[in-house]
Amino acid sequence: MGWLADYWWIILLVLAGMIISGIKELRRVDHKRFMDDRPELPPHRDNNAKWDEQDDDWPKKK
């Protein structure tokens, strides 16, 4: 871990470069065109639907 104390600034430069590159790429995204051409999502079936079809397992109150 001694090398980390000596070369921390290189790691900082790499991280800064990654963040700047990510920001530049995100600025190039045309969100309006994406929203116009986005594919339709299939209907969502939640996992509780199978339990709703079964009979209730709770004991009956007297």
Secondary structure as GFF3:
##gff-version 3
##sequence-region A 1 62
A	DSSP	alpha_helix	2	6	.	.	.	ID=ss1
A	DSSP	alpha_helix	8	27	.	.	.	ID=ss2
A	DSSP	alpha_helix	31	37	.	.	.	ID=ss3
A	DSSP	alpha_helix	49	53	.	.	.	ID=ss4
###
